[in-house]
Amino acid sequence: MSKVTVVGAGKYGSTTVQRLAEWDIADEVVMTDIVEGLPQGLALDMNQSRPVLRYRTLVTGTNDYADTAGSDVVVITAGLPRKPGMSRMDLLEVNAKIVKDVTQKIMEHSPDATLVVVTNPLDQMTTLAAEVSGLPKAKVMGQAGILDSNRFVHFISEATGEDILSIEAVTLGSHGETMVPVPSLCNVGGRPLADVLDAAKIDELVDRTRKGGAEIVGLLKTGSAYYAPSAAAAAMVRAVLTDSNEEMPVCAWMTGQYGINDVYLGVIGTLGAGGVTAVKEVELTDGETAALREAAVAVKAKVADLEEIDY
Ligand code: APR
């Protein structure tokens, strides 16, 4: 019996559930939320699509953590978006309370689960979930890098006209300002990115990738992106659940790679049944290594903010 739980039945959570169910890789996907009726209604609706789309995974909508018992993988999307007038620290406090509460309840019923955290602010929430859960750090990871890397792929495809599926791109570090694009690992149909686009254009696309989330929020006006984010989270769940040992960008605990320790950082990891079973040290230029180390320092500073709030 393979079982996945997604906490939070908002846009991100419900779309993740939908993708996982349609891939038909788990026996059951449980969706839970504090809002009564919301996960139940969405689950009923999704389950009725099964005969049309020809899959068997059953979606259970619930407000009771007992229904999440024995989950192999748990995705945490629960949280509030930043509202007008709310400071970064206010959001941190609100979501820290939510993620702490959710993690404790999940661990009561699924002590061996692997956790995939997506709630923002991502670095802090992943660190907090790891601490509260008491799980080995390898079994707690955050989603950011797949999303950023694939946003970059999309922009490269738009700029070059090349087939989206022939482009590979990698970003490391963290979300936002501390994202570290690695042009040396990017290629377009097997050709280095630098041979296809000039440096100014690459910089422009990197900048757009860094601000990729904000661009979508600006257009939507209410709410943030969820199609590409849920695709990224679902791909991580699939790798863990099927023990595929795929390499992918992931926010993972650092144990000396690139000279960096004791922080969750966006790197390339191997994902399998044990969570992030290895962190790959790719060859970076001196500048890229320095940028990654700077990102680690910035994340550590943000994580230190957790000590200043009450959650
Ligand atoms: N337990 C369970 N669910 C909760 C809790 C809680 N304690 N608190 C809030 N929720 C639920 C809300 O009821 C809502 O249904 O979390 C859901 C969040 O959904 P949305 O507001 O639609 O937000 P979404 O776009 O799904 O984003 C979720 O992912 O990308 C990040 O920044 C984003 O932190 C946010 C998260």
Residues whose N, C-alpha, C, O or C-beta is under 5 A from the ligand:
A	BS01	APR	G8 A9 G10 K11 Y12 G13 T32 D33 I34 V35 T77 A78 G79 L80 I98 V118 T119 N120 S224 A225
